[in-house]
Amino acid sequence: QVQLVESGGGLVQAGGSLRLSCAASGRTFSNYAMGWFRQAPEKEREFVAAISWIGLSTYYADSVKGRFTISRDNAKNTVSLQMNSLKPEDTAVYYCAAKMVRTVGTGREREYDYWGQGTQVTVSS
């Protein structure tokens, strides 16, 4: 089992920045690729970003490319999402997820085995 706990969400004005963190515990964190997803009100959950097991590969949704950066620190069992130039349409609950493979994959939810509870990000216009 892997437990994931997100933090860092909050309210920010459009154009601002936030940094989300996800702390992992349980099995060996470095064996897992990690991802971030988000779910806006009345919308389906969507892929945001993924990072491979040692961080050499990353993959982003087109909607966040160039604005968001995913990173990980295997020594601290954490994965982060730096979000810059935030837009009101980035408002959502953001979820951290882990999968029992090392590659970034294709961003499909079903690839992921463990999920956090989510953290709310609200971007005001």
SEFI-586156 format. One record per residue (C-alpha): residue number from 1; residue in three letters; x, y, z. Coordinates in nm, 4 decimals, always signed. Layout:
// residues N
(site NUM; "ALA"; (X; Y; Z)),
...
//
This chain:
// residues 125
(site 1; "GLN"; (+0.0000; +0.0000; +0.0000)),
(site 2; "VAL"; (+0.0985; +0.3583; -0.0641)),
(site 3; "GLN"; (-0.0536; +0.6502; +0.1217)),
(site 4; "LEU"; (-0.0557; +0.9897; -0.0457)),
(site 5; "VAL"; (-0.1282; +1.3221; +0.1199)),
(site 6; "GLU"; (-0.1507; +1.6445; -0.0786)),
(site 7; "SER"; (-0.0901; +1.9933; +0.0555)),
(site 8; "GLY"; (-0.0377; +2.3454; -0.0705)),
(site 9; "GLY"; (-0.3732; +2.4257; -0.2219)),
(site 10; "GLY"; (-0.5465; +2.7556; -0.1629)),
(site 11; "LEU"; (-0.6881; +3.0709; -0.3147)),
(site 12; "VAL"; (-0.4775; +3.2749; -0.5566)),
(site 13; "GLN"; (-0.5426; +3.5511; -0.8055)),
(site 14; "ALA"; (-0.5130; +3.4918; -1.1770)),
(site 15; "GLY"; (-0.1515; +3.5174; -1.2847)),
(site 16; "GLY"; (-0.0264; +3.4004; -0.9486)),
(site 17; "SER"; (+0.1550; +3.0849; -0.8437)),
(site 18; "LEU"; (+0.1044; +2.7921; -0.6097)),
(site 19; "ARG"; (+0.3152; +2.4913; -0.5264)),
(site 20; "LEU"; (+0.1428; +2.1653; -0.4439)),
(site 21; "SER"; (+0.3190; +1.8879; -0.2596)),
(site 22; "CYS"; (+0.2372; +1.5223; -0.2157)),
(site 23; "ALA"; (+0.3918; +1.3186; +0.0631)),
(site 24; "ALA"; (+0.4068; +0.9435; +0.0112)),
(site 25; "SER"; (+0.4446; +0.6674; +0.2640)),
(site 26; "GLY"; (+0.4347; +0.2921; +0.2463)),
(site 27; "ARG"; (+0.6148; +0.1023; -0.0245)),
(site 28; "THR"; (+0.9359; +0.2182; -0.1871)),
(site 29; "PHE"; (+0.8458; +0.5523; -0.3366)),
(site 30; "SER"; (+1.1208; +0.5501; -0.5960)),
(site 31; "ASN"; (+0.9691; +0.2467; -0.7685)),
(site 32; "TYR"; (+0.6614; +0.4424; -0.8691)),
(site 33; "ALA"; (+0.5870; +0.6902; -1.1412)),
(site 34; "MET"; (+0.3735; +0.9735; -1.0060)),
(site 35; "GLY"; (+0.1059; +1.1932; -1.1494)),
(site 36; "TRP"; (-0.1196; +1.4858; -1.0790)),
(site 37; "PHE"; (-0.4813; +1.5010; -1.1849)),
(site 38; "ARG"; (-0.7533; +1.7574; -1.1257)),
(site 39; "GLN"; (-1.1295; +1.7717; -1.1160)),
(site 40; "ALA"; (-1.3245; +2.0908; -1.1658)),
(site 41; "PRO"; (-1.6862; +2.1251; -1.0497)),
(site 42; "GLU"; (-1.9230; +1.9239; -1.2665)),
(site 43; "LYS"; (-1.6377; +1.7965; -1.4824)),
(site 44; "GLU"; (-1.4561; +1.4676; -1.5084)),
(site 45; "ARG"; (-1.1174; +1.4242; -1.3528)),
(site 46; "GLU"; (-0.8397; +1.5025; -1.5980)),
(site 47; "PHE"; (-0.4688; +1.4400; -1.6257)),
(site 48; "VAL"; (-0.2302; +1.7265; -1.5456)),
(site 49; "ALA"; (+0.1261; +1.5948; -1.5291)),
(site 50; "ALA"; (+0.3344; +1.2836; -1.4680)),
(site 51; "ILE"; (+0.6925; +1.2067; -1.3776)),
(site 52; "SER"; (+0.8919; +0.8861; -1.4079)),
(site 53; "TRP"; (+1.0438; +0.6985; -1.1171)),
(site 54; "ILE"; (+1.3708; +0.8937; -1.0981)),
(site 55; "GLY"; (+1.2397; +1.2083; -1.2607)),
(site 56; "LEU"; (+1.4136; +1.1867; -1.5964)),
(site 57; "SER"; (+1.0897; +1.1893; -1.7918)),
(site 58; "THR"; (+0.7897; +1.4170; -1.7546)),
(site 59; "TYR"; (+0.4635; +1.4487; -1.9407)),
(site 60; "TYR"; (+0.2091; +1.7313; -1.9333)),
(site 61; "ALA"; (-0.1395; +1.8016; -2.0491)),
(site 62; "ASP"; (-0.1434; +2.0611; -2.3249)),
(site 63; "SER"; (-0.3496; +2.2929; -2.1070)),
(site 64; "VAL"; (-0.0698; +2.3311; -1.8502)),
(site 65; "LYS"; (+0.2412; +2.2874; -2.0617)),
(site 66; "GLY"; (+0.4820; +2.5752; -2.0087)),
(site 67; "ARG"; (+0.3058; +2.6881; -1.6901)),
(site 68; "PHE"; (+0.3245; +2.3867; -1.4574)),
(site 69; "THR"; (+0.6310; +2.1863; -1.3564)),
(site 70; "ILE"; (+0.6274; +1.8473; -1.1888)),
(site 71; "SER"; (+0.9250; +1.7329; -0.9835)),
(site 72; "ARG"; (+1.0091; +1.4716; -0.7229)),
(site 73; "ASP"; (+1.2499; +1.4151; -0.4384)),
(site 74; "ASN"; (+1.2904; +1.0437; -0.3768)),
(site 75; "ALA"; (+1.4997; +1.1048; -0.0659)),
(site 76; "LYS"; (+1.2033; +1.2851; +0.0909)),
(site 77; "ASN"; (+0.9288; +1.0746; -0.0701)),
(site 78; "THR"; (+0.7626; +1.3782; -0.2175)),
(site 79; "VAL"; (+0.6346; +1.4929; -0.5543)),
(site 80; "SER"; (+0.5539; +1.8554; -0.6266)),
(site 81; "LEU"; (+0.3619; +2.0557; -0.8805)),
(site 82; "GLN"; (+0.4751; +2.4126; -0.9332)),
(site 83; "MET"; (+0.1918; +2.6074; -1.0918)),
(site 84; "ASN"; (+0.2652; +2.9462; -1.2470)),
(site 85; "SER"; (+0.0556; +3.1897; -1.4482)),
(site 86; "LEU"; (-0.2581; +3.0421; -1.2995)),
(site 87; "LYS"; (-0.5893; +3.0937; -1.4730)),
(site 88; "PRO"; (-0.9452; +3.0740; -1.3392)),
(site 89; "GLU"; (-0.9921; +2.7574; -1.5448)),
(site 90; "ASP"; (-0.7209; +2.5902; -1.3339)),
(site 91; "THR"; (-0.9653; +2.5945; -1.0423)),
(site 92; "ALA"; (-1.0155; +2.2361; -0.9314)),
(site 93; "VAL"; (-0.9411; +1.9756; -0.6695)),
(site 94; "TYR"; (-0.5920; +1.8472; -0.7425)),
(site 95; "TYR"; (-0.5065; +1.4835; -0.6768)),
(site 96; "CYS"; (-0.1733; +1.3120; -0.6433)),
(site 97; "ALA"; (-0.1525; +0.9567; -0.7786)),
(site 98; "ALA"; (+0.1025; +0.6743; -0.7916)),
(site 99; "LYS"; (+0.1358; +0.3786; -1.0224)),
(site 100; "MET"; (+0.3364; +0.0607; -0.9861)),
(site 101; "VAL"; (+0.5409; +0.1181; -1.2988)),
(site 102; "ARG"; (+0.8359; +0.3456; -1.3570)),
(site 103; "THR"; (+0.7403; +0.5198; -1.6805)),
(site 104; "VAL"; (+0.5226; +0.8277; -1.7292)),
(site 105; "GLY"; (+0.2690; +0.6462; -1.9458)),
(site 106; "THR"; (-0.0158; +0.8178; -2.1294)),
(site 107; "GLY"; (-0.1993; +1.0010; -1.8538)),
(site 108; "ARG"; (-0.4914; +0.7630; -1.8209)),
(site 109; "GLU"; (-0.6490; +0.7335; -1.4788)),
(site 110; "ARG"; (-0.6640; +0.3575; -1.4985)),
(site 111; "GLU"; (-0.2841; +0.3414; -1.5073)),
(site 112; "TYR"; (-0.2723; +0.4642; -1.1464)),
(site 113; "ASP"; (-0.3039; +0.2432; -0.8422)),
(site 114; "TYR"; (-0.3091; +0.4841; -0.5475)),
(site 115; "TRP"; (-0.4698; +0.8220; -0.4963)),
(site 116; "GLY"; (-0.4606; +1.0995; -0.2423)),
(site 117; "GLN"; (-0.7626; +1.2793; -0.1024)),
(site 118; "GLY"; (-0.7070; +1.5961; -0.3019)),
(site 119; "THR"; (-0.6379; +1.9604; -0.2306)),
(site 120; "GLN"; (-0.8492; +2.2521; -0.3491)),
(site 121; "VAL"; (-0.7008; +2.5157; -0.5785)),
(site 122; "THR"; (-0.9118; +2.8222; -0.6503)),
(site 123; "VAL"; (-0.7990; +3.0897; -0.8954)),
(site 124; "SER"; (-0.9922; +3.4148; -0.8851)),
(site 125; "SER"; (-1.0222; +3.6433; -1.1841)),
//
